[in-house]
Amino acid sequence: MTIKKLQEKTVKELRELAKELGIKSPTKYKKSDLIQAIVDQQGTSEQMDDSDEKRPAPEREKQETSKTRKQNFQSKEIPSRYAKIKDNIEDTVETEGPLEVLPEGFGLIKKDDKSDPIYVSSSQIQKFRLVTGDIIGGKVREAKPGEKYAALLFLEVVNGESTVDIMKRTKSLMQSGDRDTSERYKVSHSGILDINPDGFGFLRVSNYTQGDNDIYVAANQIRRYNLRTGDRVTGKIRMSNEGEKFDALLYIEKVNDNIPEKSVNRPKFEELIPIFPKEKINLETKKDTISTRIIDLFTPMGRGQRGMIVASPKVGKTTILKEIALGVTANHPDLELIVLLIDERPEEVTDISRSIDAEIVFSTFDLPPDNHIKVAELVLERGKRLVEEGKNVVILVDSLTRLARANNLVIEPSGRTLSGGIDPEALYFPKKFFGAARNIEKGGSLTIIATALIDTGSRMDDLIFEEFKGTGNMELHLDSKLAERRIYPAINLLKSGTRRDELLFTQAEREVNYRIRKSYTLESSVELMDKMITVFTNSESNSKLIEKILSHK
């Protein structure tokens, strides 16, 4: 067909003709370009037809046979899975060995000390979620000029399973609607927001620490709703794309159990006005739990209290902290309770988790110090966000001393060192944490009760306590002399007390407190506590004890 005849046709007719001739995507061409493409295609077709007709039949069959053989040979020689690889697959060698994933994201296969490591790209590690210790194998090419290592060109085996089978299994799980995978993207997910300096963030799903199930939050979502570190964010998520490590937050449904728009104009914690605690937190539960009954009557704890439990090792500070937590959950269900365990034993974490119906956040002693600090920072920010919402929060910390020790290992050295080997800068974050406790004038409070170690034989521990001495407005001292005589709770009533306790006591409680302290001023702490345990054991409750004492004038 001539160009003149083609020009007479409409664009629609030209497109239909182009489709018949096998031209791909004819709709993307302009009319003039489409005509030229048709002319070129017609010319090629005619040349092929002419050459085929002129060539003898046996020769055509011979060429077709050789062409078919060549195609078959190529398909056998280079499988389709290697088709996208630019390097020559024939120049590669097979290898297998253990993988070491480096902090930079890429990895190295190190078979033994004698052989050179083999580079594994971060994209391969992310695609198959490889970790250090995995035994992987595949085709390796030699190092190119300027490269330090040979490189894994094609990953074929992971821990004895072929990558083809791994991808098939993953695909079948998604297509079959497996409960653990497809259901994950149908329901809402929540986590504690941790914002990076770059503006984006992650929802920490488990124990306020980084994990594989964390959810990526984009910077524009954070800016839109004025989100802050410590917010509990709930929303729908999408599956991670190829090359992405984490699932991403698709849209936000709730922020701190409220509509997200409510978080935009909330006040900042630092701008709220702190006042003395005025509302008492009653801890008394059972007759036999004497420790909390004594605290209620001698060292009362109010909403917004900044309290410290001072003790040497093995005198029962963790037990008292647990009894305080049980008293809070039993008597004040409206309070948000968080128990933070820093550098503690794993068995104690299990015991407290099973005993207390509260949010238990921990970083045991076998974890690195920077993990202790990160967990503590998130817990503090979480408490602040709840106070900004007008809620009352109680954070129980065990222990403040170990938090300061961990920070001493993490911070940049300031060039100055106090006696005991502690850097002055190491005390800044623990003081910031402890100092955040306050009662807010227009509603809301952050109560922090923390333990502090003394008499450990370490000058550093004594110095940490000395730095915090006087910063709190409540101190509960435990006495090792009482513990040695098996007198529990080992509370030293002569040293323990609360600042401005008249704001928390009723008139009757204040009168009883005054009478007891005045009567036993000359007694030693051991004799006083021994008598107090007898007095509390013989009374059903604090209210009846107060009535009994006031009746004897």
NUTOR-364371 format. One record per residue (C-alpha): residue in three letters; x, y, z; residue number from 0. Coordinates in steps of 0.05 Angstrom, whole numbers. Each point is the difference from the previous one (the first is absolute). Example, Ala and Ser with C-alpha at 12.3 -4.5 7.8 and 13.67 -1.06 7.14 Angstrom:
<rs>
("ALA"; (246; -90; 156); 0)
("SER"; (27; 69; -13); 1)
</rs>
This chain:
<rs>
("MET"; (0; 0; 0); 0)
("THR"; (27; 68; -20); 1)
("ILE"; (12; 59; 47); 2)
("LYS"; (-53; 40; -37); 3)
("LYS"; (-54; -53; 14); 4)
("LEU"; (22; -4; 72); 5)
("GLN"; (-7; 75; 9); 6)
("GLU"; (-72; -4; -24); 7)
("LYS"; (-19; -47; 57); 8)
("THR"; (-22; 22; 69); 9)
("VAL"; (42; -10; 62); 10)
("LYS"; (-47; -55; 23); 11)
("GLU"; (8; -38; -65); 12)
("LEU"; (75; 8; 2); 13)
("ARG"; (3; -28; 71); 14)
("GLU"; (-41; -61; -21); 15)
("LEU"; (47; -11; -59); 16)
("ALA"; (61; 7; 46); 17)
("LYS"; (-28; -53; 46); 18)
("GLU"; (-9; -48; -59); 19)
("LEU"; (73; 12; -20); 20)
("GLY"; (23; -15; 72); 21)
("ILE"; (22; 70; 19); 22)
("LYS"; (2; 5; 76); 23)
("SER"; (-39; 56; 36); 24)
("PRO"; (-26; 36; -62); 25)
("THR"; (-39; 49; 44); 26)
("LYS"; (64; 35; 23); 27)
("TYR"; (18; 24; -71); 28)
("LYS"; (-21; 64; -34); 29)
("LYS"; (-32; -8; -69); 30)
("SER"; (63; 17; -39); 31)
("ASP"; (43; -46; 43); 32)
("LEU"; (-52; -55; -4); 33)
("ILE"; (0; 4; -77); 34)
("GLN"; (76; -5; -1); 35)
("ALA"; (-2; -60; 47); 36)
("ILE"; (-51; -35; -45); 37)
("VAL"; (43; 13; -62); 38)
("ASP"; (62; -26; 34); 39)
("GLN"; (-37; -62; 25); 40)
("GLN"; (-29; -14; -69); 41)
("GLY"; (69; 6; -31); 42)
("THR"; (30; -49; 50); 43)
("SER"; (-56; -50; -9); 44)
("GLU"; (6; 2; -76); 45)
("GLN"; (75; -10; 3); 46)
("MET"; (-8; -60; 45); 47)
("ASP"; (-54; -29; -45); 48)
("ASP"; (43; 11; -62); 49)
("SER"; (62; -31; 30); 50)
("ASP"; (-40; -60; 25); 51)
("GLU"; (-32; -11; -68); 52)
("LYS"; (65; 6; -39); 53)
("ARG"; (37; -48; 46); 54)
("PRO"; (-10; -75; -17); 55)
("ALA"; (-45; -38; 46); 56)
("PRO"; (54; -47; 28); 57)
("GLU"; (44; 60; 16); 58)
("ARG"; (-56; 35; 37); 59)
("GLU"; (-14; -63; 40); 60)
("LYS"; (74; -6; 15); 61)
("GLN"; (4; 72; 25); 62)
("GLU"; (-62; -8; 42); 63)
("THR"; (28; -64; 30); 64)
("SER"; (68; 33; 16); 65)
("LYS"; (-37; 60; 30); 66)
("THR"; (-43; -45; 43); 67)
("ARG"; (62; -40; 23); 68)
("LYS"; (36; 65; 17); 69)
("GLN"; (-60; 24; 41); 70)
("ASN"; (-4; -68; 35); 71)
("PHE"; (75; 1; 14); 72)
("GLN"; (-4; 70; 29); 73)
("SER"; (-59; -18; 44); 74)
("LYS"; (38; -60; 27); 75)
("GLU"; (65; 38; 6); 76)
("ILE"; (-29; 61; 37); 77)
("PRO"; (-62; -12; 43); 78)
("SER"; (-53; 54; 0); 79)
("ARG"; (13; 17; 73); 80)
("TYR"; (69; 26; -20); 81)
("ALA"; (-28; 42; -58); 82)
("LYS"; (1; 66; 38); 83)
("ILE"; (73; -8; 21); 84)
("LYS"; (46; 45; -42); 85)
("ASP"; (64; -37; 18); 86)
("ASN"; (20; -63; -38); 87)
("ILE"; (-30; -58; 40); 88)
("GLU"; (52; -48; -29); 89)
("ASP"; (56; 35; 36); 90)
("THR"; (-30; -11; 69); 91)
("VAL"; (15; -55; 51); 92)
("GLU"; (-44; -33; 52); 93)
("THR"; (13; 14; 74); 94)
("GLU"; (-34; -10; 67); 95)
("GLY"; (16; 25; 70); 96)
("PRO"; (-24; 36; 63); 97)
("LEU"; (-24; 73; -6); 98)
("GLU"; (20; 58; 44); 99)
("VAL"; (-46; 60; -6); 100)
("LEU"; (38; 65; 14); 101)
("PRO"; (-31; 63; 31); 102)
("GLU"; (7; 36; -67); 103)
("GLY"; (-53; -46; -29); 104)
("PHE"; (41; -45; -46); 105)
("GLY"; (30; -67; 19); 106)
("LEU"; (60; -45; -10); 107)
("ILE"; (5; -75; -10); 108)
("LYS"; (59; -25; 41); 109)
("LYS"; (13; -73; -11); 110)
("ASP"; (66; -3; 39); 111)
("ASP"; (58; 44; 20); 112)
("LYS"; (41; -18; -62); 113)
("SER"; (-50; 16; -55); 114)
("ASP"; (-19; 72; -18); 115)
("PRO"; (-70; 25; 21); 116)
("ILE"; (-54; 5; -53); 117)
("TYR"; (-44; 62; -4); 118)
("VAL"; (-76; -7; 7); 119)
("SER"; (-42; 61; -18); 120)
("SER"; (-50; 31; 48); 121)
("SER"; (-57; -10; -50); 122)
("GLN"; (11; -76; 2); 123)
("ILE"; (2; 2; 76); 124)
("GLN"; (-65; 39; 4); 125)
("LYS"; (-36; -40; -54); 126)
("PHE"; (10; -66; 36); 127)
("ARG"; (4; 29; 71); 128)
("LEU"; (69; -29; 11); 129)
("VAL"; (34; 4; 68); 130)
("THR"; (69; -14; 27); 131)
("GLY"; (12; -75; 3); 132)
("ASP"; (-42; -20; -61); 133)
("ILE"; (35; -49; -46); 134)
("ILE"; (-9; 27; -70); 135)
("GLY"; (25; -21; -69); 136)
("GLY"; (-1; 22; -72); 137)
("LYS"; (39; 23; -60); 138)
("VAL"; (60; 46; 14); 139)
("ARG"; (38; 44; -49); 140)
("GLU"; (71; 24; 8); 141)
("ALA"; (15; 69; 28); 142)
("LYS"; (0; 54; -54); 143)
("PRO"; (55; 53; -3); 144)
("GLY"; (-6; 46; 61); 145)
("GLU"; (-42; -50; 40); 146)
("LYS"; (27; -31; 63); 147)
("TYR"; (-41; -65; 1); 148)
("ALA"; (-30; -50; -48); 149)
("ALA"; (-76; 8; -3); 150)
("LEU"; (-59; -47; 7); 151)
("LEU"; (-33; 8; -68); 152)
("PHE"; (-60; -45; 10); 153)
("LEU"; (-26; -28; 66); 154)
("GLU"; (-25; -71; -9); 155)
("VAL"; (-2; -34; 69); 156)
("VAL"; (-17; 24; 71); 157)
("ASN"; (10; -50; 56); 158)
("GLY"; (-9; -59; -47); 159)
("GLU"; (-63; 28; -33); 160)
("SER"; (2; 27; -71); 161)
("THR"; (-19; 73; -9); 162)
("VAL"; (-50; -21; -53); 163)
("ASP"; (-37; -42; 52); 164)
("ILE"; (3; 57; 50); 165)
("MET"; (-31; 49; -49); 166)
("LYS"; (-54; -51; -20); 167)
("ARG"; (-17; -12; 72); 168)
("THR"; (-5; 74; 15); 169)
("LYS"; (-43; 12; -61); 170)
("SER"; (-47; -59; 17); 171)
("LEU"; (-8; 26; 71); 172)
("MET"; (-22; 68; -25); 173)
("GLN"; (-46; -29; -53); 174)
("SER"; (-32; -52; 45); 175)
("GLY"; (-17; 52; 53); 176)
("ASP"; (41; -32; 55); 177)
("ARG"; (-25; 26; 68); 178)
("ASP"; (69; 23; 23); 179)
("THR"; (13; 41; -62); 180)
("SER"; (-62; 24; -37); 181)
("GLU"; (-38; 12; 65); 182)
("ARG"; (56; 45; 24); 183)
("TYR"; (-18; 51; -54); 184)
("LYS"; (-74; -2; 14); 185)
("VAL"; (1; 20; 74); 186)
("SER"; (25; 64; 33); 187)
("HIS"; (69; 1; 33); 188)
("SER"; (27; 44; 55); 189)
("GLY"; (68; 17; 29); 190)
("ILE"; (40; 53; 37); 191)
("LEU"; (27; 52; -48); 192)
("ASP"; (75; 10; -1); 193)
("ILE"; (19; 59; -45); 194)
("ASN"; (69; 3; -31); 195)
("PRO"; (39; 66; -9); 196)
("ASP"; (-13; -5; -75); 197)
("GLY"; (-75; 11; 11); 198)
("PHE"; (-28; -70; -13); 199)
("GLY"; (-14; -50; 55); 200)
("PHE"; (-18; -71; 19); 201)
("LEU"; (-55; -31; 42); 202)
("ARG"; (34; -43; 52); 203)
("VAL"; (-47; -59; 6); 204)
("SER"; (35; -42; 53); 205)
("ASN"; (29; 23; 67); 206)
("TYR"; (17; 71; -25); 207)
("THR"; (60; -29; -37); 208)
("GLN"; (20; -9; -73); 209)
("GLY"; (-26; -64; -32); 210)
("ASP"; (-17; -33; -66); 211)
("ASN"; (-74; 17; 7); 212)
("ASP"; (10; 75; 7); 213)
("ILE"; (-41; 44; -46); 214)
("TYR"; (28; 58; -41); 215)
("VAL"; (-34; 68; 8); 216)
("ALA"; (13; 53; -53); 217)
("ALA"; (22; 70; 18); 218)
("ASN"; (-62; 33; -32); 219)
("GLN"; (-46; -41; 45); 220)
("ILE"; (39; 22; 61); 221)
("ARG"; (-3; 74; -20); 222)
("ARG"; (-74; -3; -19); 223)
("TYR"; (-24; -22; 69); 224)
("ASN"; (57; 32; 41); 225)
("LEU"; (21; -69; 25); 226)
("ARG"; (54; -6; 53); 227)
("THR"; (45; -55; 25); 228)
("GLY"; (-39; -42; 50); 229)
("ASP"; (-68; 6; -34); 230)
("ARG"; (-39; -65; -7); 231)
("VAL"; (-21; -1; -73); 232)
("THR"; (-52; -47; -29); 233)
("GLY"; (-14; -10; -73); 234)
("LYS"; (-1; -44; -62); 235)
("ILE"; (65; -23; -31); 236)
("ARG"; (23; -22; -69); 237)
("MET"; (48; -55; -18); 238)
("SER"; (73; 19; -11); 239)
("ASN"; (21; 7; -72); 240)
("GLU"; (62; -33; -29); 241)
("GLY"; (61; 32; 30); 242)
("GLU"; (-38; 24; 62); 243)
("LYS"; (13; -33; 67); 244)
("PHE"; (-62; 22; 39); 245)
("ASP"; (-74; 3; -13); 246)
("ALA"; (-25; 72; -5); 247)
("LEU"; (-57; 37; 34); 248)
("LEU"; (-53; 13; -54); 249)
("TYR"; (-46; 47; 39); 250)
("ILE"; (-10; 20; 73); 251)
("GLU"; (-64; -18; 37); 252)
("LYS"; (17; 20; 72); 253)
("VAL"; (53; 36; 40); 254)
("ASN"; (1; -17; 74); 255)
("ASP"; (-69; -32; -8); 256)
("ASN"; (-30; 66; -26); 257)
("ILE"; (-14; 26; -70); 258)
("PRO"; (65; 22; -32); 259)
("GLU"; (-24; 72; -10); 260)
("LYS"; (-2; 9; 76); 261)
("SER"; (76; -6; 5); 262)
("VAL"; (13; 60; -45); 263)
("ASN"; (-12; 56; 52); 264)
("ARG"; (19; -35; 64); 265)
("PRO"; (47; 36; 49); 266)
("LYS"; (73; -18; 10); 267)
("PHE"; (20; -36; 64); 268)
("GLU"; (54; 52; 16); 269)
("GLU"; (-51; 56; -2); 270)
("LEU"; (-46; -31; 52); 271)
("ILE"; (4; 31; 70); 272)
("PRO"; (26; -47; 55); 273)
("ILE"; (-29; 2; 71); 274)
("PHE"; (7; -41; 64); 275)
("PRO"; (-38; -66; 3); 276)
("LYS"; (-68; 10; 32); 277)
("GLU"; (-37; -65; -12); 278)
("LYS"; (24; -62; 37); 279)
("ILE"; (11; -67; -34); 280)
("ASN"; (-25; -53; 50); 281)
("LEU"; (41; -63; -4); 282)
("GLU"; (-31; -42; 56); 283)
("THR"; (-29; -65; -26); 284)
("LYS"; (2; -58; 51); 285)
("LYS"; (12; -5; 74); 286)
("ASP"; (64; -40; -10); 287)
("THR"; (31; 49; -50); 288)
("ILE"; (32; 42; 54); 289)
("SER"; (49; 38; -45); 290)
("THR"; (-54; 38; -38); 291)
("ARG"; (-39; 13; 65); 292)
("ILE"; (62; 31; 30); 293)
("ILE"; (13; 43; -62); 294)
("ASP"; (-72; 26; 3); 295)
("LEU"; (8; 21; 73); 296)
("PHE"; (73; 24; 3); 297)
("THR"; (24; 17; -71); 298)
("PRO"; (-63; 15; -40); 299)
("MET"; (3; -1; -76); 300)
("GLY"; (-40; 50; -40); 301)
("ARG"; (-17; 10; -73); 302)
("GLY"; (61; 34; -30); 303)
("GLN"; (48; -25; 54); 304)
("ARG"; (75; -5; -14); 305)
("GLY"; (20; -56; 47); 306)
("MET"; (62; -40; 12); 307)
("ILE"; (8; -67; 34); 308)
("VAL"; (71; 0; 28); 309)
("ALA"; (29; -68; 17); 310)
("SER"; (62; -43; 1); 311)
("PRO"; (-2; -67; -36); 312)
("LYS"; (-44; -57; 25); 313)
("VAL"; (-45; 40; 46); 314)
("GLY"; (-65; -8; -40); 315)
("LYS"; (-5; 63; -43); 316)
("THR"; (-27; -38; -61); 317)
("THR"; (-51; -35; 44); 318)
("ILE"; (-25; 67; 28); 319)
("LEU"; (-2; 29; -71); 320)
("LYS"; (-43; -59; -21); 321)
("GLU"; (-47; 9; 59); 322)
("ILE"; (-7; 74; -17); 323)
("ALA"; (-19; -19; -71); 324)
("LEU"; (-52; -49; 26); 325)
("GLY"; (-29; 54; 45); 326)
("VAL"; (-5; 49; -59); 327)
("THR"; (-35; -50; -46); 328)
("ALA"; (-48; -23; 55); 329)
("ASN"; (-21; 69; 28); 330)
("HIS"; (9; 46; -60); 331)
("PRO"; (-20; -32; -66); 332)
("ASP"; (-3; 70; -31); 333)
("LEU"; (75; 8; 6); 334)
("GLU"; (44; -20; -59); 335)
("LEU"; (55; -44; 31); 336)
("ILE"; (66; -15; -35); 337)
("VAL"; (54; -43; 33); 338)
("LEU"; (69; 12; -28); 339)
("LEU"; (53; -52; 17); 340)
("ILE"; (71; 21; -18); 341)
("ASP"; (60; -48; 4); 342)
("GLU"; (-41; -50; 41); 343)
("ARG"; (1; -76; 1); 344)
("PRO"; (-44; -36; -52); 345)
("GLU"; (-34; -42; 54); 346)
("GLU"; (-22; 63; 37); 347)
("VAL"; (-29; 27; -65); 348)
("THR"; (-41; -64; -8); 349)
("ASP"; (-23; 3; 73); 350)
("ILE"; (-23; 72; -4); 351)
("SER"; (-33; -10; -68); 352)
("ARG"; (-42; -57; 28); 353)
("SER"; (-16; 36; 65); 354)
("ILE"; (-20; 69; -24); 355)
("ASP"; (-55; 19; -49); 356)
("ALA"; (37; 59; -30); 357)
("GLU"; (46; 19; -57); 358)
("ILE"; (67; -32; 15); 359)
("VAL"; (59; 27; -39); 360)
("PHE"; (69; -30; 11); 361)
("SER"; (72; -2; -22); 362)
("THR"; (37; -56; 37); 363)
("PHE"; (73; 1; 21); 364)
("ASP"; (21; -43; -59); 365)
("LEU"; (-20; 54; -50); 366)
("PRO"; (46; 58; -22); 367)
("PRO"; (-2; 66; 39); 368)
("ASP"; (-26; 40; -59); 369)
("ASN"; (-62; -45; 1); 370)
("HIS"; (-12; 20; 73); 371)
("ILE"; (3; 73; -18); 372)
("LYS"; (-45; -6; -62); 373)
("VAL"; (-53; -38; 39); 374)
("ALA"; (1; 50; 57); 375)
("GLU"; (-5; 59; -48); 376)
("LEU"; (-61; -29; -34); 377)
("VAL"; (-34; -16; 67); 378)
("LEU"; (12; 72; 24); 379)
("GLU"; (-28; 28; -65); 380)
("ARG"; (-60; -47; 4); 381)
("GLY"; (-15; 26; 70); 382)
("LYS"; (5; 73; -23); 383)
("ARG"; (-48; -12; -58); 384)
("LEU"; (-52; -29; 47); 385)
("VAL"; (7; 59; 48); 386)
("GLU"; (-10; 48; -59); 387)
("GLU"; (-67; -36; -10); 388)
("GLY"; (-18; 16; 73); 389)
("LYS"; (11; -70; 26); 390)
("ASN"; (33; -22; 65); 391)
("VAL"; (61; -45; -11); 392)
("VAL"; (43; -40; 49); 393)
("ILE"; (69; -25; -22); 394)
("LEU"; (36; -48; 47); 395)
("VAL"; (75; -5; -16); 396)
("ASP"; (49; -53; 23); 397)
("SER"; (52; 28; 3); 398)
("LEU"; (22; 72; -9); 399)
("THR"; (72; -18; 19); 400)
("ARG"; (7; -50; -56); 401)
("LEU"; (-31; 49; -49); 402)
("ALA"; (55; 50; 18); 403)
("ARG"; (53; -54; -6); 404)
("ALA"; (-25; -19; -70); 405)
("ASN"; (-1; 73; -22); 406)
("ASN"; (72; 7; 25); 407)
("LEU"; (20; -54; -51); 408)
("VAL"; (-39; 30; -58); 409)
("ILE"; (13; 75; 1); 410)
("GLU"; (57; 37; -33); 411)
("PRO"; (55; 13; 53); 412)
("SER"; (-1; 72; 23); 413)
("GLY"; (73; -2; 21); 414)
("ARG"; (-18; 5; 74); 415)
("THR"; (-7; -58; 48); 416)
("LEU"; (-28; 0; 70); 417)
("SER"; (24; -47; 54); 418)
("GLY"; (-23; -70; -13); 419)
("GLY"; (12; 6; -75); 420)
("ILE"; (-66; 33; -19); 421)
("ASP"; (-4; 56; -52); 422)
("PRO"; (-42; 60; 23); 423)
("GLU"; (-37; -2; -66); 424)
("ALA"; (-24; -70; 16); 425)
("LEU"; (-45; 27; 55); 426)
("TYR"; (-39; 47; -47); 427)
("PHE"; (-49; -50; -29); 428)
("PRO"; (-16; -36; 65); 429)
("LYS"; (-13; 68; 32); 430)
("LYS"; (-43; 20; -59); 431)
("PHE"; (-39; -66; 8); 432)
("PHE"; (-10; 6; 75); 433)
("GLY"; (-14; 75; -4); 434)
("ALA"; (-57; -10; -49); 435)
("ALA"; (-45; -22; 58); 436)
("ARG"; (-50; 54; 17); 437)
("ASN"; (-72; 16; 16); 438)
("ILE"; (-32; 45; -52); 439)
("GLU"; (-42; 60; 21); 440)
("LYS"; (-57; -10; -50); 441)
("GLY"; (-4; -75; 3); 442)
("GLY"; (46; -59; -12); 443)
("SER"; (61; -24; 37); 444)
("LEU"; (63; -41; -10); 445)
("THR"; (21; -40; 61); 446)
("ILE"; (69; -32; 0); 447)
("ILE"; (23; -47; 55); 448)
("ALA"; (71; -24; -12); 449)
("THR"; (49; -44; 39); 450)
("ALA"; (71; 23; 16); 451)
("LEU"; (57; -45; 23); 452)
("ILE"; (47; 17; 58); 453)
("ASP"; (52; -38; 40); 454)
("THR"; (19; -44; -60); 455)
("GLY"; (75; 11; 10); 456)
("SER"; (2; 43; -62); 457)
("ARG"; (17; 73; 7); 458)
("MET"; (-37; 13; -65); 459)
("ASP"; (-67; -24; 29); 460)
("ASP"; (9; 43; 62); 461)
("LEU"; (16; 60; -43); 462)
("ILE"; (-62; -11; -43); 463)
("PHE"; (-44; -1; 62); 464)
("GLU"; (33; 62; 28); 465)
("GLU"; (-15; 37; -66); 466)
("PHE"; (-73; -19; 5); 467)
("LYS"; (-6; 14; 75); 468)
("GLY"; (-50; 56; 10); 469)
("THR"; (-27; -1; -72); 470)
("GLY"; (-60; -43; 21); 471)
("ASN"; (-58; 20; 45); 472)
("MET"; (-7; -69; 31); 473)
("GLU"; (53; -49; 26); 474)
("LEU"; (-10; -70; 26); 475)
("HIS"; (63; -27; 33); 476)
("LEU"; (10; -75; 9); 477)
("ASP"; (48; -22; 54); 478)
("SER"; (48; -58; -8); 479)
("LYS"; (2; -10; 76); 480)
("LEU"; (-74; -17; -2); 481)
("ALA"; (10; -47; -58); 482)
("GLU"; (57; -36; 36); 483)
("ARG"; (-47; -13; 59); 484)
("ARG"; (-53; -25; -49); 485)
("ILE"; (-47; 58; 16); 486)
("TYR"; (-41; 14; -63); 487)
("PRO"; (-19; 50; -26); 488)
("ALA"; (68; 28; 18); 489)
("ILE"; (-23; 73; 0); 490)
("ASN"; (39; 51; 40); 491)
("LEU"; (-57; 44; 25); 492)
("LEU"; (46; 51; 32); 493)
("LYS"; (32; 18; -67); 494)
("SER"; (-61; -9; -45); 495)
("GLY"; (-50; 55; -14); 496)
("THR"; (-37; 43; -50); 497)
("ARG"; (6; 75; -12); 498)
("ARG"; (-64; 39; 12); 499)
("ASP"; (-35; -63; 24); 500)
("GLU"; (-54; 44; 33); 501)
("LEU"; (-29; 9; -71); 502)
("LEU"; (-11; -75; -4); 503)
("PHE"; (-20; -20; 71); 504)
("THR"; (-68; 6; 30); 505)
("GLN"; (-4; 33; 69); 506)
("ALA"; (-3; -68; 34); 507)
("GLU"; (58; -29; -39); 508)
("ARG"; (43; 61; 15); 509)
("GLU"; (-16; -5; 75); 510)
("VAL"; (18; -74; 2); 511)
("ASN"; (65; 10; -39); 512)
("TYR"; (20; 56; 48); 513)
("ARG"; (-15; -42; 62); 514)
("ILE"; (39; -61; -23); 515)
("ARG"; (61; 38; -22); 516)
("LYS"; (1; 40; 65); 517)
("SER"; (-8; -61; 43); 518)
("TYR"; (56; -40; -32); 519)
("THR"; (51; 56; -13); 520)
("LEU"; (51; -31; 47); 521)
("GLU"; (-9; -70; -27); 522)
("SER"; (48; -30; -51); 523)
("SER"; (-25; -16; -70); 524)
("VAL"; (1; -74; 16); 525)
("GLU"; (-41; 5; 64); 526)
("LEU"; (-49; 49; -32); 527)
("MET"; (-13; -43; -61); 528)
("ASP"; (-6; -63; 42); 529)
("LYS"; (-55; 33; 43); 530)
("MET"; (-35; 30; -61); 531)
("ILE"; (-5; -68; -34); 532)
("THR"; (-33; -27; 63); 533)
("VAL"; (-48; 59; 2); 534)
("PHE"; (-20; -6; -73); 535)
("THR"; (-6; -76; 4); 536)
("ASN"; (-50; 5; 58); 537)
("SER"; (-45; 49; -38); 538)
("GLU"; (-47; -17; -57); 539)
("SER"; (13; 63; -40); 540)
("ASN"; (30; 69; 5); 541)
("SER"; (-67; 33; 13); 542)
("LYS"; (-12; -45; 61); 543)
("LEU"; (71; 11; 24); 544)
("ILE"; (-11; 76; -4); 545)
("GLU"; (-65; -5; 39); 546)
("LYS"; (33; -43; 54); 547)
("ILE"; (59; 48; 9); 548)
("LEU"; (-44; 63; 1); 549)
("SER"; (-46; -32; 52); 550)
("HIS"; (59; -3; 49); 551)
("LYS"; (13; 72; 17); 552)
</rs>
